[in-house]
Amino acid sequence: MKSSPNPSFPSAFISVETAKQCDCEKINLDEKTFRWEINEAACATGKLAEGIRRFAADTAKLETFLAEKLQIQTA
């Protein structure tokens, strides 16, 4: 089994093969059910929003970085 790069992520689910061997309950969600479930979990909703905000901020940083690098190369 592979070790996880993130200690809070269970290493048992790093590969598709090991995930398929898990005896975990499988759930099927349509969008309506997903939205209901995530709204019922305040912590999950907050963490999802935080992740989206951080992703957007990192995207802006990456765009700035790339623009600067491209200007240096064309100069």
Buried (B, 14 or more C-beta within 10 A) or exposed (E): EEEEEEEEEEBBEBEEEBEEEEEEEEEEEEEEEEEEEBEEEEEEEEEEEEEEEEEEEEEEEEEEEEEEEEEEEEE
